[in-house]
Amino acid sequence: MYRNHIVLAGFLARDAESRGGDDSTPFVVLTLVTKSSWRDKDGGWKTHSEYHRCVAWGARFTDVAALKRGAHLQIEGELRTREYEKDGSAQRISEIRVCTILRLQNVWGQPESVPADA
């Protein structure tokens, strides 16, 4: 059995961006940031933020384009890799092809800000 399934929970690093594809299929590009924290050997806190390019295809995601930086989301989808050419050299990019988006709230019910290193 094979499975390509990703679940990410994080914050939008920038406002969602609505675009149209080559065949005028609408899609929305989201940049989701996830963060992990740990204690180093000296007891101090270390953090690492990871940025994920997420693409939501189709008219059912057009309302997602209204999401703003800092929105707390859970995104489910599959990992896709594609290649394109830029300035004469081949580029490879990995992105999440979104299947579902769930808007989350923090425990206090207030919007949270994106981590400072975003």
N, C-alpha and C positions, 0 to 999 in steps of 0.2 A: 504494500500500500504506500502511496506517495501523498504528501500533503504539503502545500505551500500556504501557510496561514500565519498572519502576524497580528498581534494585538498590542497596541501602544496606548499609553495614557500619558498625556503631557499638556503643554501649553503652546499656543500659537506664537511663534517668534516674530511674525509680522502679519499684517492684515491679509486675509484670503484674497486671492486674485482670480477673477473670472476671465476666461479666454474662450476662443472658438478654434476648433481643430481645422485641419486641411479640408475636411468634408463638411465644415461648419457644425460639427458636433460640439455642443458646449461642454466645457470642463472647468474645474476649479483647482487651482494649485494652492496647497497648504504647506507651510513649513512648521512642523511640529518639533518641539524640543523636549527631550526627556533628560532626567538628571539622576545621577546616582551619587551617594555620599558614603564615606567610610572613614574610620579612624586610622591614622598612620601609626607607625611603631612608637612615636613619641606621644600619642594620645590626642593629637590635633586632628581636626576635621579636614578632609579632602573632598572635593567634588569634581565631577566630570559631567559636562553637558554634551549631548549628542543631538545633531540636527537631522531630521528626516524629511525628505521631499515626498509629499503625498499628492496624488492626482485622483480627483473624483470626477468620473466621466458621466455625462448624460444630464438630461433636463431635471431629473429628480434631485440633483445636488445644487441647483441654481440658487436656492435660498442660503446655502452654505457660504456663498460669496460675501454675505453681509457680516460674517464673523470678523472680529477685530483682534488685534494683538493682545495676548494675555488670556484669551478664551481657553478654558480647561476642557479638553476633549479626550474621548476614547475613540480610537480609530481601529477598525478591523479591515484587513485586506490581504493581498498577496504581494510578495516581493517580485518586482520585475526589473530586468536589466536591459538597457538599450544602448545602441551606439549611434553617434552622429559625428559629422565632420565640422571642425571649427578651425579656421586659419590654416587649412591644409593638413591638419593632423586629426586622427581618429580619437574621439573622446568616448568614454564609457560612463554611464550613470546608472545608479540603482535608485529605485523609487518604489513607494508603496502604491499599488493600485487599489483604491478604496472601495470597499463593499458596503460598510456601514459606518456611520458617525453618530456618537452619542455625546451630547453636551453634559458635562459634569459640573458640580458645584463643590466648593471646599466645605469643610465641616461647619464653618461659620456662615455659609450662604452668601459670602461676598466674593466678588471677582478677585483673583490673585494675579500678581504681576509676574511677568516672565523673569527668570533668573537674570541677575546683573550681567552675566557674561554673554547674554543673547545678543 
